[in-house]
Amino acid sequence: MKLTRGETAFVTTNYIVLTILTLIIIIPFWYVLTVSITPYHIFSEKDGLILFPTSISFEYYEYLLSKGSLIYGAYGITLRNTLGGVLLALLLTATAAYALADKKLPGRRIIILFFVFTMLFKGGMIPTYLTIKNLGLLNSDYVLILVMAYSAFNMIIMKSFFEGIPESLKESASIDGASEFRILWQIVLPLSMPVIASVGLLYLVTYWNDFFNALLYVTDWHKAPVQLVLRTIIASSSLPPELLEAAGSKPPPTIGIQMAAIIIVALPMVIIYPFIQKYFEQGMLIGSVKG
């Protein structure tokens, strides 16, 4: 079909704008990657502006990933917190969303208002810190899992999706003697994979990128996630003492270590996202339109 002059201008403008936005996103990431694999003497000769490496060196990665490095332990803690946190958060979110999706639930509107209230008004950083402290969770292995284990926003998205599932399916299963838990597990959740993938990705990114809660509730470097180590390297332009001691050698220039650390931390999300992107888009659209 031949496009009109107006449609051609519109499509061309879209391509130009999207290309510019793509470059704005890609160029900084490419610069970080380039600096992380460029020897420091070449980087300094070009006054820090380099987009295409003329020589490649992995000395920064070798230093960060050297035997006994703090990065290994921090990476393991982050993986544990992320996997455990996402599973716990999905369990809590799905069960709450399933209950509130039932329009016959007594006091349903009031309960939903309570959840919405928490989205508008937070308890505050100091009361939350005192609560965590009084519960004895400071520097515990599970504080970073529990502190972000629920999101009212994600629950509402999932609830809206559950409301679109025909009631006849749940009623038929109930007549056959299925419990509410079995209906949720064997009927509702298999039909809700797009929204589960979407909400799961939101939790995944939240847990993986979080450093602020670790900054508040973790003071032991051996329990610190990799994001807190990265934040320390970038914010202070220096390495944590534990990383210097573990490596046991003179560190390379800090700028290269900063860039290599960014790549190491960001790489898992860059790899995972393309595989669940279609579920994320579908789930977010359905979950936001319904209800």
N, C-alpha and C positions, 0 to 999 in steps of 0.2 A: 504494500500500500504506500502510495506516494504521500509524503508529508507536505503540509502547507508551509508557507513561508514562516508563519508564526510558530508552528510546531517545530520547524527546523531550528529557529532561533532559540526556542525554549530548550530543546534537547542539547544544542551546542552550549548554551549557558550552563546547563546542568553538568555537562562533562567538564567544562572549565572550572567551575566552582568545586566539584568533587575532586578534580585533579589537584587543585591548590590545597584543599583540606588534607588530601592524602599525603602530599609532600610535607605539609606542616607536621603531620604525625610521624612520618617515616624518617625524615632527615635527622631529627634529634636522636632517635634510636640508632640510626646508622652511624652517627657521629660517636655515640657512646661505644658502640661495637668497634669502630675503627680505632679509637684511642686505646681501647683495652688490648688490642693486638699489635699496636705500633710501639717499637722500641722508643724509650724516652728521648734519646738524643735526636731522633728524627722529629719527634713531636715538638721538642724545644726549638729546633732549627726553623720550623714553620710557624713559630709564635703561637702554637696551640690551635691553629686553624688547619684541620686536615680531614678530608672526606674520603680519600682513597689511599690506602696504605701502600707505600713503596717497598716495605719490608715487614715481615710478620714475625712476631715473637709472642710466646705464651707464658712469659716469665711472671706476669701478674697472676694468672690463673694457677700456675704452679705454686706460687707463694701462698695464695689463699687456700688452696686445696692440698697443701703439704701435709705430710703425715703428722697426726696429732693436732692438726689445726682446730681452732675454736669453731671454724665454719662447719666442719663435719657434725659436731655435736649440736650446734644451733640449727642446722638443716634438719637433723633428725627430730629435734623438738618441734620445729615448725610442721614437719610432715605429720607427726603424732597429733599435734593440736588441730591441724586442718582436717585430717581424716576423721578423728574422733569428734571434733566439733560439728562438722557437716552432718555426720550420721545422727548425732544427738539433736541437732537443730531441726533436721528434717523430721525426725520422730515427733518432737514436741509440736512443730508447726502443723504437720499432717493430722495429728490427733485432735488438736484444737480446731483446725479448719473443718475437719469432718463433723465435729460436734456442732459447731456454729453454722454449718451449712444446712442443718436440719431445721426447717422453719417451724417445726412443732416443739422445739426445745423451749421449756419455760424460762422466761427472763432473757431470751436471746438478744433482744435489742439493747437491754441494759448492759449485758456482758460485752457486746460489741463496742458500746460507747466507752466502757472502761479501757478496752484495748486501744481505741482511737485516742483516748485521753493521753495515754502513754506516748503516743507519737507526737503530740503537741507540747507536752510538758514533761520534762525529765526530772529525775530525782536530784540531779546535780552531782558534780564530781566529788565533792567532799563527803556528802552523806553516803555515796556509793563506796568510796574508799573506806570509810569507817565501818560500813557493813561488811565489806570483804575482810577487813582486819579483825573484827569481832568474831567472824566465822572461822578465823584461823586459816584463811586461804592465801595469805600473802606468801609469796615464794613457793607455793605448793605446785605440784605437777599438773594440776587440773584447773587452776584459776583462770587461765586464758581460754579454756574450753567452756567453762560454765558462765563466764561473764558476758559472752556473746551468743549464748545458746538459743536465743529466741528473738524474733523480730515481728512486731505487730503488722508492719507493712507487708512482709512476705506471707504472713498468715492470711491477710485479707485477699491477696492475689490468689492464693491456693483455695480459699473459701469460695471465691467467685467462680473458679473453675469447677469445683465440686458441685456447685449449685446447678451447673449446666448438665450434669449427668442425670439421665432419666430416673425418676423415682421408682418407676416400674421395675427396674433391675434390682434395686435394693429391696423392694417389697416382695418380689418373687423369691429372692434369697432368704428373706426373713421368714416367709411362709414355709420354706423348706427346712427351717430350723437353724439357719446360720446365725451366729452371734454377730454383734456389731463389729467386733474386732475382725472376725473372718470376712465380713462384707467389705470392710475397709481394706484388708490385706489382699483379698483374692478378686475383688471386683472393682473397687474404686481406684486403688493405686495403679493397677495395670492399665486402666483407661486414662490415667493422668500423667503419663510419662513426660509429655511436653512441659507441663507446669512444674513437675518435680525436677526436671533437668534445669529449668529456668531458675527456680528458687534455689536449687542446689548450687548452681553457678554463682548466684549472688552471695550465698553463704561462703562458698569456696574462696571467692575473691576477697571477701571481708576478713576471713580468718587468715588467708595467706598474706595480705597486705598490712595487717594490723601490727603496729609497733607502739601506739600510744598506751594501750592497756598494759603492755609489757613494761613500758617506761614507768607506769604507776605502781604496778603490783609485783614486779620482779626486780630484785637487786642483786641476786646471785647470777654471775655471768654464766655459770654452768647450767642454768635453767633458762637462759635468755634465748628467744627465737632469732632466726637469722635476720629478720627485719630490724631488730633492735641493734644488732651488730652493724648492719648496713647504715642505719641512721647515725650511729656513733662515728663511723668512718667518714661519712659525708659531712655531718654537721660540725665536727671538731677538726676535720682535716688531719686526723691522726688515728692510729690504730689502738684498739683496746690492749692493755698490758698483757692480758692472757693470750692474745693472738701473737704478740711479739715473743712471749716466752715459749709458746708452742712451736713456732717456726724455728726458733733457735738460730736465726741468721739475720743479717742486715736487710731490712725491708727495701723493696724497690720504691721509686717515687710514689707519693700518695695518690696523685691524680690518676695514674694507671690502675692502682688498686681500687679506687673509688668506682671507676668505670667497669672494671671486671666484676666487682661485687654487685653492681646494678644488673649486669647481664645474668649472673648466676642466680640472682633472686627472681628476676622477671621471666627467665626462660621457661619454667614449668607452665605458667599461665599462657604464654605465647604458643606453646605446643598443644595444650589441652583445648583452648577455646575453639579452634576450627572444627573439631570433632563434634562439639555439642552446640554449635552456633544455630543450626536449623531448629533444634528443639527449643533453644532459648528464645528465638524470635517468635515461634509459634505459640509457646506458652505465655510469653509476656503479652502478646496481642489478645489472645483469648481471655487470659486472666484479667486484663484491664478493661475489656469491652463488656464482659458479662457483669451482672449485678449493678 
